[in-house]
Every structure is written in structure tokens, then in C-alpha cells.
Amino acid sequence: MKKVIIVGGGKVGTHLATLLLAGGHQVRIIERHAGELRALHEALPDGCVVTGSGADPAVLEATGVRDADVLAAVTGTDATNLVATSLARFEFGVPRTIARVKDPANGWMFTPAMGVDAAVNQAGLMAQLIAEEMSLGGMTTLLKLSRGDCSLVEQTVQPHAPAAGKRVVELTFPAECILVAVLRGGRLVIPHGETVLVAGDEVIALVHKSAAQGLSGILGG
């Protein structure tokens, strides 16, 4: 169980608090606006909600920030999020800090040097996902690993792809790639060197981001 402090009780903060509470974590959420406070008290258990500003050191300390494992600042104001995470890290020594970036133009400020371990830039994430989908054709990302450097992906072998009708051993896959499984007609096949890939096979692979395009070219053409 982790002790998590959330700064910002809007829709993002409320949803995050609900998920963490369901996971058995101890949560305190800080909000200063009356409208959001009313909604928070209705949505969350007693004792979770703290009235005040997450950019105020006294409010953070009263919330128990010195014992927190994580502080997540998710207000709609970048300045508040940056101040809250900086205070948490440098004033109170919170081990892990996460900040929401509302305006992508401010993203350059949300760095470890400013007390932010992880910055969540919603617009940037969306742009990155769109760019990946465009560059990788029919490849679908199932799960990102190792801070996004590696992914578990799925792609269907196309009829005119280099892989169609070939044994795995005959194909030159990127070095940073491992075939995990092949789904064929509702059946799971564990691939090995002699496995012949046929059009329509759904190939699941673990791949580094640097090799994703090469893998997609072999399977999709």
C-alpha cells in the first residue's frame, strides 16, 4: 500500500483518486475550489479530501506530505503543478513526483531539476500515438514497457509481406525483436525457427522502438 497525495480535485484528480482507493492505497486529495470540493466529498470517502492549495507548503505539510510515497499534481494550472511537485521533492523529500502538463509549450520546465520525475503531457502523448500509428502501418501496440522504449505489439501478416510463406529462420528480423506468439485460426502457436508464417497470422512480438518499423516492414510489407 502506498500513501499518495493528489493536488487537484477536478475530473482527472477525482478519477485518479478513485482508481488508487480501489487498489487499496491511502489517498489524500487537495482542492481549494468550492464546486470541486462539493463533488469530491460526494464521490470519495470521509477523510480523503483536504481543503487548500497544493502550492502552499503549510497545506502540504498538514496533509502529511512528509510521509507520502508519491505526489501527483494534476490541476489545470501548470504553475500550481510545478510548484507543488518542486515543494514535494526539495522541501519535503517525497520519493516520487508526477505532474500534469496542461500547456505543451510549458513542457520543457517539467524536469527532474525542477522536482518532476514524470510529466504527463496529454497533447504530446496523443500526438506521439498518432505518429506511431501512421509510421507503423497495421502494427498495434498492446503494452509499453521500460518507460516506453520497448513494446509488446501485434501485427497481421499480409499476403505480399516478406514474411508470408517463409520460415522464421529464413527471415532477417531486427536484433532488438523477439517473436512471442502466433495466433492462427483461433489457435496459439509458439514460434521457433522452423515455424512457417502465413498470411493472416497474427504475430505478437516484443520489440524495441528503434526496431518497430523494421519489424512492421517484414510482417506488413
Sequence and secondary structure as in RCSB ss.txt:
>XXXX:A:sequence
MKKVIIVGGGKVGTHLATLLLAGGHQVRIIERHAGELRALHEALPDGCVVTGSGADPAVLEATGVRDADVLAAVT
GTDATNLVATSLARFEFGVPRTIARVKDPANGWMFTPAMGVDAAVNQAGLMAQLIAEEMSLGGMTTLLKLSRGDC
SLVEQTVQPHAPAAGKRVVELTFPAECILVAVLRGGRLVIPHGETVLVAGDEVIALVHKSAAQGLSGILGG
>XXXX:A:secstr
  EEEEE  SHHHHHHHHHHHHTT EEEEEE  HHHHHHHHHHS TT EEES TT HHHHHHHTGGG SEEEE  
S HHHHHHHHHIIIIIT  SEEEEEESSGGGGGG SGGGT SEEEEHHHHHHHHHHHHHHSTT EEEEEEGGGTE
EEEEEE  TTSTTTTEEGGGS   TTEEEEEEEETTEEE   TT EE TT EEEEEEETTTHHHHHHHHH 
